[in-house]
Amino acid sequence: MRLPVKVKGKVIGYTEKGVFIKPVKSSRHYFEKYDGYAVQASVVPTLRRRNVHTIRLIEDGTREYTISLADFLRHGKLVDYGHGEQIVCPLEYWTGDAEPQEHIEQLALF
């Protein structure tokens, strides 16, 4: 069963079978300074409560990146650029695939 993950009342992704799945748009969500992607720090307790072990990002509906939650937290850096605290992790620590396992629409964040 897919359970939504929300930040300030907005759905940013969902969890399913131990995986946090978050659609991202590279033009909007990619952190060039860190060559990576972020997850809002405030959702980490939710992910732990739901026994999430893997984070899966779907970039622009065409590329997929995965990382274990433990590695994401180990290699991630806490930042805040005005949208709340986020943990950003460089892509060098992620595993990337050319095609996502399923097509997922980008969720509206605002």
Salt bridges, closest charged atoms under 4 A:
GLU16 OE1 - ARG2 NE 3.44
GLU64 OE1 - ARG56 NE 3.84
ASP71 OD1 - ARG74 NH1 2.14
GLU102 OE1 - ARG2 NH2 2.56
GLU102 OE2 - ARG56 NH2 3.42
GLU105 OE2 - HIS103 NE2 3.02
